[in-house]
Amino acid sequence: MTDLHLPLDRSAGRLAVQIAAGFRAAVRTGRLTAGTRLPSSRDLARDLDVSRGVVVTAYEQLTAEGFLVARRGDGTRIAPLARPDEQPVPPRGSSRRPGTPAARPDDLPPPPRYDLLPGRPDLSAFPRERWIAAARAGLRTLPYGALGYPDPGGVQILRAGLAAYLGRVRAAHADPARVVIMNGVAHGLSALLALLRAAGHRALAVEDPTSARQLPMMEAAGLRLARVPVDGEGLDVEALARSGARAVLVTPAHQYPTGVVLSAARRAALIAWARGVDGLILEDDYDAEFRYDRDPVGCLQGVDPDRVVLLGSVSKSLAPALRLGWAVAPPSLAGRLREHRACTDLGAPVLEQYALTEFIGGGGYDRHLRTMRRRYRARRDALAGALALNLPDARVHGVSAGIHLYVELPAGCDEDEVVSRAARAGVAVAGARSMWSAERAGAAPPALVLGYAGLGETRLVKAAELLGQAITDGAGG
C-alpha cells in the first residue's frame, strides 16, 4: 500500500480537514500522482487510528473538489489534475495575478466542511465512462466534413434528437428547425436580449426574486430590468402588465429561488398577456427534469410555441463545464439566432454535440437522470427533515423538486449574521437578500438558499445540525 505520510495534530481537532489538506499537498507536490490507488476508508482509518467516518468525510470532500475519483470495483484513486510544476490557479474571487506571491496558508480561509451553496449539481456523479463511450461512438460516425466550421445553429442530428427528447419529456412543440444550440442558458439569454434590443425592446421583465448571478449579464444587454413580484402562484401577471415590458424571463416549472410552480391560472394569464402586447416569453427550464413528488408540468412553450422561447441546458443535469444548451424558438427568431451565432462566434463545438447526440439517443441521458432523481430526492428529504428537527421554526418553501431549498428563517434572525456564523461553523450557505429587488428586499423575511446536490444524506444531516445551531445563536442579531 502507498505510504501516504499524513501526519495529524490530534490536539488541533478537525481531523477530516487535516487529512484532506494532506492529500491536496501530496497531489500538488507530485508525491501522489494521477491514477494512484488509495487505501479503502476502513484501512486508512485503521492506519491513522481515527474513525472511518473521518476518512469518509475527507474522501467525499476531495472527490467533490476533483482531487479523487471513486469507481465501483476500482476503489478510490487520485484524479487527473494539473502537473505538479504548474503554477496553481488563484481561488475564485482572488485578485492575485500570476507571478505575484501567494498568500500564506494561514492567511487563507479554510474550505467549508459542508458546502450548501446553490447552483451546482453533484459533479462527482458525472457519468464519465458512459460519456466517454458516447464520445467514441460520436467520433466513429462523424463525417470528415463535420470537422470544418459548423452550422452556427448546431449539428442537425443533435437538434433532431433534442426536438424529440423535449417533445417527449417536456411536452414541447419542437422540431429541428426551431432548435438552436447554445453554450448554455446564459449564452442563449444574452443572444436573445441582443436581438430584442435590436428589434426595439427597451425593457425586460424579470421575476422578483431572481438569480443574482444573471442580473449583471442582463443589465449589460442595455435593457431596463423591470422586477415583477412572485407570490405563492408564481409571477404576478397583473404586475407584469403594469411594467411596460413586452418581454419577460420566467422560471415557471420551479421558480428560482422560491421553488413555487406557476399556477394554471397564471400560465393562462401569462400567455394571454404575451398575445395581447405582441410580447415574448423567455422560459428558463433550468431544472425541470428534477421533480420528485409528481411528473413536472409541461413547458409553456408547448402551449404557445410562437410566443415562448424555451431555454435549457445540461448544466444541472450533467455538468456546467460542458457548456451545451439550447433555445427552442419561433422559426423567424430561430433564424435570427443562427445568424447571430454566425456573426459572433461561428457556432458551438462539434465533437461535444455529437457526444451528446449519442448520449441522448443511446438512452444514457435518461438512465443518468433516473439515477440522479433518486439520489437528489433522498438528499432533499434528508436535508428538509434535518432542518425540521433542528430548526422547527424555519419554513421550507416550494415543491419537492430541483437541487436547492428556499428556507425562510425564524422571525428575528439576522440573515447576514446567520451566514457568517454558519461559515465559522464550517457550513457555506447563501443568503437570499441579494436575489430580491432593492424595493422588496427590506420587507422580505430573512432566508437562505441551500444547495444539497453535492453532499450525501449523512453529511447533510450534520450540516443541518450545525446550521440550526448557527441560526439559533444568531436569532435576534
C-alpha positions as CSV (number, residue, x, y, z in Angstrom):
1,M,0.0,0.0,0.0
2,T,1.2,3.5,-0.8
3,D,2.9,5.3,2.2
4,L,0.7,8.4,2.4
5,H,2.7,10.3,5.1
6,L,-0.3,12.1,6.6
7,P,0.8,13.5,10.0
8,L,-2.1,14.6,12.2
9,D,-2.2,17.1,15.0
10,R,-4.8,15.5,17.2
11,S,-4.8,18.4,19.6
12,A,-6.0,20.7,16.8
13,G,-9.1,18.7,16.0
14,R,-10.8,18.8,12.6
15,L,-9.1,15.6,11.6
16,A,-11.0,15.2,8.3
17,V,-9.9,18.7,7.3
18,Q,-6.3,17.8,8.1
19,I,-6.4,14.6,6.1
20,A,-7.9,16.4,3.1
21,A,-5.2,19.1,3.3
22,G,-2.5,16.4,3.5
23,F,-3.8,14.8,0.3
24,R,-4.1,18.1,-1.5
25,A,-0.5,18.9,-0.6
26,A,0.7,15.5,-1.7
27,V,-1.0,15.8,-5.1
28,R,0.2,19.4,-5.7
29,T,3.8,18.5,-5.0
30,G,3.7,15.4,-7.1
31,R,4.2,12.9,-4.3
32,L,0.8,11.3,-5.2
33,T,0.3,11.1,-9.0
34,A,-2.8,10.6,-11.1
35,G,-4.1,7.1,-11.0
36,T,-2.6,6.2,-7.7
37,R,-4.9,3.9,-5.9
38,L,-5.7,4.8,-2.3
39,P,-6.5,2.5,0.6
40,S,-10.1,2.0,1.5
41,S,-11.6,4.3,4.0
42,R,-11.6,1.4,6.6
43,D,-8.0,0.6,6.0
44,L,-6.8,4.2,6.2
45,A,-8.9,4.9,9.3
46,R,-7.2,1.9,11.0
47,D,-3.7,3.1,9.9
48,L,-4.4,6.6,11.2
49,D,-6.2,5.5,14.3
50,V,-9.3,7.6,13.5
51,S,-12.9,6.7,13.0
52,R,-13.9,5.6,9.5
53,G,-16.4,8.5,9.3
54,V,-13.5,11.0,9.5
55,V,-11.8,9.4,6.4
56,V,-15.1,9.1,4.5
57,T,-15.7,12.8,5.1
58,A,-12.2,13.7,3.8
59,Y,-12.6,11.4,0.8
60,E,-16.0,12.9,-0.1
61,Q,-14.7,16.4,0.1
62,L,-11.7,15.6,-2.1
63,T,-13.9,13.8,-4.6
64,A,-16.3,16.8,-4.8
65,E,-13.2,19.1,-5.4
66,G,-11.9,16.8,-8.2
67,F,-8.8,15.5,-6.4
68,L,-10.1,12.0,-6.1
69,V,-12.3,9.8,-8.3
70,A,-14.2,6.7,-7.0
71,R,-15.5,4.0,-9.2
72,R,-17.2,0.8,-8.1
73,G,-14.9,-2.1,-8.4
74,D,-11.8,0.1,-8.8
75,G,-11.7,1.8,-5.5
76,T,-10.6,5.4,-4.9
77,R,-7.8,6.9,-7.0
78,I,-6.0,10.2,-7.5
79,A,-7.8,12.0,-10.3
80,P,-6.1,13.6,-13.3
81,L,-5.0,17.1,-12.3
82,A,-2.6,19.8,-13.4
83,R,1.1,18.8,-13.4
84,P,2.8,19.5,-10.1
85,D,5.1,22.0,-11.6
86,E,2.3,24.2,-13.0
87,Q,1.5,27.4,-11.1
88,P,-1.7,27.0,-9.1
89,V,-4.7,29.0,-10.2
90,P,-5.8,31.6,-7.6
91,P,-9.1,30.7,-5.9
92,R,-12.3,32.1,-7.4
93,G,-12.7,35.7,-6.4
94,S,-8.9,36.2,-5.9
95,S,-7.4,39.3,-7.3
96,R,-3.9,37.9,-7.3
97,R,-2.2,37.9,-10.7
98,P,0.1,35.2,-11.9
99,G,3.6,35.8,-10.7
100,T,2.7,37.6,-7.6
101,P,3.4,36.0,-4.2
102,A,0.7,33.7,-3.0
103,A,-0.9,34.2,0.4
104,R,0.5,32.1,3.2
105,P,-1.7,29.1,4.1
106,D,-2.6,30.8,7.4
107,D,-4.0,33.8,5.5
108,L,-6.5,31.8,3.5
109,P,-9.8,30.8,5.0
110,P,-10.2,27.0,5.3
111,P,-12.6,25.4,2.8
112,P,-16.0,24.8,4.2
113,R,-16.6,21.3,5.5
114,Y,-20.2,21.4,4.2
115,D,-20.8,23.3,1.0
116,L,-24.5,24.2,0.7
117,L,-24.1,26.9,-1.8
118,P,-26.8,26.6,-4.5
119,G,-26.4,26.2,-8.3
120,R,-24.2,23.1,-8.7
121,P,-25.2,19.5,-9.4
122,D,-23.3,16.6,-7.9
123,L,-20.2,16.9,-10.1
124,S,-18.8,13.6,-8.7
125,A,-21.7,11.8,-10.3
126,F,-20.8,12.9,-13.9
127,P,-21.1,9.6,-15.9
128,R,-17.5,9.6,-17.2
129,E,-17.5,6.1,-18.6
130,R,-20.8,6.5,-20.4
131,W,-19.8,9.9,-21.7
132,I,-16.5,8.5,-23.0
133,A,-18.4,5.7,-24.7
134,A,-20.8,8.3,-26.3
135,A,-17.9,10.5,-27.4
136,R,-16.2,7.5,-29.0
137,A,-19.4,6.5,-30.8
138,G,-19.9,10.0,-32.0
139,L,-16.3,10.1,-33.4
140,R,-16.8,6.8,-35.2
141,T,-19.9,8.2,-37.0
142,L,-18.6,11.7,-37.5
143,P,-18.3,12.6,-41.2
144,Y,-15.0,14.2,-42.1
145,G,-16.9,17.2,-43.4
146,A,-18.3,17.8,-40.0
147,L,-14.8,18.7,-38.8
148,G,-14.9,22.0,-40.6
149,Y,-16.7,25.2,-39.4
150,P,-20.1,24.1,-38.0
151,D,-23.6,25.0,-38.7
152,P,-24.0,28.0,-36.4
153,G,-27.4,26.7,-35.3
154,G,-25.9,23.4,-34.2
155,V,-25.4,19.9,-35.6
156,Q,-28.6,18.7,-37.4
157,I,-28.7,15.3,-35.7
158,L,-28.4,16.9,-32.2
159,R,-31.2,19.4,-33.0
160,A,-33.4,16.5,-34.1
161,G,-32.5,14.4,-31.1
162,L,-33.3,17.3,-28.7
163,A,-36.5,18.1,-30.5
164,A,-37.7,14.5,-30.0
165,Y,-36.5,14.5,-26.4
166,L,-38.1,17.8,-25.4
167,G,-41.3,16.8,-27.1
168,R,-41.4,13.5,-25.1
169,V,-40.2,14.8,-21.7
170,R,-41.2,18.5,-21.6
171,A,-44.3,18.4,-23.9
172,A,-42.5,21.0,-26.1
173,H,-43.6,21.8,-29.6
174,A,-40.2,21.3,-31.1
175,D,-38.8,20.5,-34.5
176,P,-35.2,20.7,-35.6
177,A,-35.8,24.0,-37.4
178,R,-36.8,25.7,-34.1
179,V,-33.8,24.3,-32.1
180,V,-30.6,26.4,-31.9
181,I,-27.6,25.0,-29.9
182,M,-26.2,27.5,-27.5
183,N,-23.3,27.4,-24.9
184,G,-25.7,27.1,-22.0
185,V,-28.8,29.1,-21.0
186,A,-26.7,32.2,-20.2
187,H,-25.4,32.3,-23.7
188,G,-28.8,31.8,-25.2
189,L,-30.3,34.5,-23.0
190,S,-27.6,37.1,-23.8
191,A,-28.0,36.4,-27.5
192,L,-31.8,36.8,-27.3
193,L,-31.5,40.1,-25.3
194,A,-29.2,41.5,-28.0
195,L,-31.8,40.6,-30.7
196,L,-34.6,42.0,-28.6
197,R,-32.8,45.3,-28.2
198,A,-32.0,45.4,-31.9
199,A,-35.8,44.9,-32.6
200,G,-36.7,47.9,-30.5
201,H,-37.3,46.4,-27.0
202,R,-36.2,48.7,-24.2
203,A,-37.3,46.7,-21.1
204,L,-37.1,43.1,-19.9
205,A,-39.4,42.0,-17.1
206,V,-37.7,39.6,-14.6
207,E,-39.0,37.8,-11.5
208,D,-38.6,39.2,-8.1
209,P,-36.7,37.4,-6.5
210,T,-34.4,36.0,-9.2
211,S,-30.9,34.7,-9.6
212,A,-28.4,37.4,-8.7
213,R,-25.8,35.8,-11.0
214,Q,-27.8,36.6,-14.1
215,L,-28.6,40.2,-13.3
216,P,-25.2,41.8,-14.4
217,M,-25.4,39.9,-17.7
218,M,-28.9,41.1,-18.3
219,E,-28.1,44.7,-17.4
220,A,-25.1,44.6,-19.7
221,A,-27.5,44.0,-22.6
222,G,-28.7,47.6,-22.3
223,L,-32.3,46.8,-21.4
224,R,-34.2,48.3,-18.4
225,L,-34.9,45.5,-15.9
226,A,-38.5,45.6,-14.6
227,R,-38.8,43.5,-11.5
228,V,-42.1,41.7,-11.2
229,P,-43.2,40.2,-7.8
230,V,-43.5,36.5,-7.3
231,D,-46.0,35.0,-4.8
232,G,-47.3,31.6,-4.0
233,E,-48.7,31.1,-7.5
234,G,-45.6,32.3,-9.3
235,L,-45.2,35.5,-11.4
236,D,-47.8,38.2,-10.7
237,V,-49.1,38.7,-14.3
238,E,-51.2,41.8,-13.4
239,A,-48.0,43.5,-12.1
240,L,-46.2,42.4,-15.3
241,A,-48.9,44.1,-17.4
242,R,-48.2,47.3,-15.5
243,S,-44.4,47.1,-16.1
244,G,-44.5,48.3,-19.7
245,A,-42.2,45.5,-20.8
246,R,-43.1,43.3,-23.8
247,A,-40.6,40.5,-22.9
248,V,-40.3,38.6,-19.7
249,L,-37.9,36.0,-18.3
250,V,-39.6,33.3,-16.1
251,T,-38.9,30.0,-14.4
252,P,-42.4,28.6,-14.4
253,A,-41.6,24.9,-13.7
254,H,-39.7,25.7,-10.5
255,Q,-39.2,29.3,-9.7
256,Y,-35.7,30.3,-8.7
257,P,-35.1,30.7,-5.9
258,T,-38.5,30.3,-4.1
259,G,-39.4,26.9,-5.6
260,V,-43.0,27.7,-6.4
261,V,-44.7,26.4,-9.6
262,L,-46.6,28.9,-11.9
263,S,-50.2,28.0,-11.3
264,A,-52.6,27.0,-14.2
265,A,-54.4,30.3,-13.9
266,R,-51.2,32.3,-14.1
267,R,-49.9,30.2,-17.0
268,A,-53.1,31.1,-19.0
269,A,-52.9,34.7,-18.0
270,L,-49.2,34.9,-19.0
271,I,-49.9,33.5,-22.5
272,A,-52.8,35.9,-22.8
273,W,-50.6,38.8,-21.8
274,A,-48.0,37.9,-24.5
275,R,-50.6,37.7,-27.2
276,G,-52.2,41.0,-26.1
277,V,-49.0,43.0,-26.2
278,D,-47.3,41.2,-29.1
279,G,-44.8,40.1,-26.5
280,L,-42.3,37.3,-25.9
281,I,-41.8,34.9,-23.0
282,L,-38.3,33.6,-22.3
283,E,-38.8,30.3,-20.4
284,D,-35.7,29.2,-18.4
285,D,-36.3,25.5,-17.9
286,Y,-33.2,25.1,-15.7
287,D,-34.0,22.1,-13.6
288,A,-37.4,20.7,-14.8
289,E,-36.1,17.1,-15.0
290,F,-35.9,17.0,-11.2
291,R,-39.4,16.8,-9.9
292,Y,-39.8,14.2,-7.1
293,D,-43.5,14.2,-6.0
294,R,-45.1,14.0,-9.4
295,D,-44.4,14.5,-13.1
296,P,-43.3,18.1,-13.9
297,V,-45.8,20.3,-15.6
298,G,-45.2,20.7,-19.3
299,C,-43.3,23.7,-20.6
300,L,-45.1,26.9,-21.5
301,Q,-43.5,26.7,-25.0
302,G,-45.8,23.7,-25.8
303,V,-48.8,25.9,-25.1
304,D,-47.8,28.7,-27.5
305,P,-44.6,28.0,-29.4
306,D,-44.9,31.3,-31.3
307,R,-44.8,33.4,-28.2
308,V,-42.4,31.4,-26.0
309,V,-38.7,30.6,-26.3
310,L,-37.7,27.5,-24.3
311,L,-34.2,27.8,-22.9
312,G,-32.4,24.7,-21.4
313,S,-29.0,23.1,-20.9
314,V,-27.2,20.1,-19.4
315,S,-25.6,22.3,-16.8
316,K,-27.8,21.0,-13.9
317,S,-28.4,17.5,-15.3
318,L,-24.8,16.7,-16.3
319,A,-22.2,19.4,-15.7
320,P,-21.8,23.2,-16.3
321,A,-18.4,22.6,-17.9
322,L,-19.9,21.0,-21.0
323,R,-21.3,24.4,-22.0
324,L,-24.1,22.8,-24.0
325,G,-27.6,24.3,-24.1
326,W,-30.4,25.1,-26.5
327,A,-33.1,27.6,-27.4
328,V,-36.4,26.4,-28.9
329,A,-37.7,29.5,-30.6
330,P,-40.3,30.6,-33.2
331,P,-39.0,30.0,-36.7
332,S,-38.1,33.6,-37.5
333,L,-36.4,34.1,-34.2
334,A,-34.5,30.8,-34.5
335,G,-33.2,32.1,-37.9
336,R,-32.0,35.3,-36.3
337,L,-30.3,33.4,-33.5
338,R,-28.4,31.3,-36.1
339,E,-27.4,34.5,-37.9
340,H,-26.3,35.9,-34.6
341,R,-24.0,32.9,-33.9
342,A,-22.7,33.1,-37.4
343,C,-21.7,36.7,-36.8
344,T,-20.3,36.4,-33.3
345,D,-18.7,33.0,-32.6
346,L,-19.4,30.7,-35.5
347,G,-21.3,28.1,-33.5
348,A,-20.8,25.5,-30.8
349,P,-18.0,22.8,-30.5
350,V,-18.9,19.9,-32.8
351,L,-17.4,16.9,-31.0
352,E,-19.3,17.6,-27.8
353,Q,-22.5,17.9,-29.9
354,Y,-22.0,14.5,-31.4
355,A,-21.2,13.0,-28.0
356,L,-24.5,14.5,-26.5
357,T,-26.4,13.2,-29.5
358,E,-25.1,9.6,-28.8
359,F,-25.7,10.0,-25.1
360,I,-29.4,11.0,-25.6
361,G,-30.0,8.6,-28.5
362,G,-28.5,5.6,-26.7
363,G,-30.6,6.1,-23.6
364,G,-27.6,7.2,-21.4
365,Y,-29.2,10.6,-20.6
366,D,-32.5,9.1,-19.4
367,R,-30.7,6.5,-17.3
368,H,-28.5,9.2,-15.7
369,L,-31.5,11.3,-14.9
370,R,-33.3,8.5,-13.3
371,T,-30.3,7.8,-11.1
372,M,-29.9,11.4,-10.2
373,R,-33.6,11.9,-9.4
374,R,-33.5,9.1,-6.8
375,R,-30.3,10.5,-5.4
376,Y,-31.4,14.1,-5.2
377,R,-34.8,13.2,-3.8
378,A,-33.1,11.3,-0.9
379,R,-30.8,14.2,-0.3
380,R,-33.6,16.8,-0.3
381,D,-35.7,14.7,2.0
382,A,-32.7,14.3,4.4
383,L,-31.9,18.0,4.5
384,A,-35.6,19.1,4.8
385,G,-36.1,16.5,7.6
386,A,-33.0,17.5,9.5
387,L,-34.0,21.2,9.2
388,A,-37.4,20.4,10.6
389,L,-35.7,18.6,13.5
390,N,-33.0,21.2,14.2
391,L,-34.9,24.3,13.3
392,P,-38.6,23.7,13.6
393,D,-39.5,27.4,13.3
394,A,-37.9,27.7,9.8
395,R,-40.1,27.2,6.8
396,V,-39.1,25.3,3.6
397,H,-40.8,26.9,0.6
398,G,-41.6,25.4,-2.8
399,V,-42.4,22.0,-4.3
400,S,-40.3,18.8,-4.0
401,A,-38.0,19.5,-6.9
402,G,-34.7,20.7,-8.1
403,I,-31.4,20.8,-6.3
404,H,-31.9,23.7,-3.8
405,L,-34.2,24.6,-0.9
406,Y,-35.5,28.1,-0.1
407,V,-35.6,28.3,3.7
408,E,-37.3,31.2,5.4
409,L,-35.6,31.8,8.7
410,P,-37.4,32.3,12.0
411,A,-38.6,35.8,12.8
412,G,-35.9,37.9,14.4
413,C,-32.9,36.3,12.6
414,D,-30.3,38.4,11.0
415,E,-29.6,36.8,7.6
416,D,-26.1,38.2,7.2
417,E,-25.2,37.1,10.8
418,V,-26.5,33.6,10.2
419,V,-24.5,33.3,7.0
420,S,-21.3,34.4,8.9
421,R,-22.0,32.1,11.9
422,A,-22.6,29.2,9.6
423,A,-19.3,29.9,7.8
424,R,-17.4,29.9,11.1
425,A,-19.0,26.5,11.8
426,G,-17.8,25.1,8.5
427,V,-21.1,25.4,6.6
428,A,-21.2,27.6,3.4
429,V,-24.7,28.9,2.7
430,A,-26.2,31.7,0.6
431,G,-28.5,34.4,1.9
432,A,-31.5,35.3,-0.2
433,R,-31.5,39.1,0.2
434,S,-29.3,39.8,-2.9
435,M,-31.9,38.0,-5.1
436,W,-34.6,40.5,-4.2
437,S,-35.0,44.0,-5.7
438,A,-34.0,46.9,-3.6
439,E,-37.7,47.8,-3.2
440,R,-38.7,44.5,-1.8
441,A,-35.6,43.2,0.0
442,G,-36.4,45.2,3.1
443,A,-39.8,43.6,3.5
444,A,-38.7,40.0,2.5
445,P,-38.3,37.7,5.5
446,P,-34.7,36.6,6.1
447,A,-34.0,33.4,4.2
448,L,-31.3,31.0,2.9
449,V,-31.0,29.3,-0.4
450,L,-29.4,25.9,0.2
451,G,-27.9,23.6,-2.4
452,Y,-27.9,19.9,-1.4
453,A,-26.8,18.1,-4.6
454,G,-23.1,17.7,-3.7
455,L,-23.4,16.1,-0.2
456,G,-24.6,12.7,0.9
457,E,-27.5,12.3,3.3
458,T,-25.3,11.8,6.4
459,R,-23.3,14.9,5.8
460,L,-26.5,16.9,5.0
461,V,-27.9,15.9,8.4
462,K,-24.7,17.1,10.1
463,A,-24.7,20.3,8.1
464,A,-28.3,21.0,9.2
465,E,-27.3,20.4,12.9
466,L,-24.5,23.0,12.6
467,L,-26.7,25.4,10.7
468,G,-29.5,25.0,13.2
469,Q,-27.1,26.0,16.0
470,A,-25.8,28.9,13.9
471,I,-29.3,30.2,13.4
472,T,-30.3,29.7,17.0
473,D,-27.2,31.6,18.0
474,G,-28.0,34.4,15.5
475,A,-31.6,34.8,16.5
476,G,-32.3,38.4,17.4
477,G,-29.0,39.6,15.9
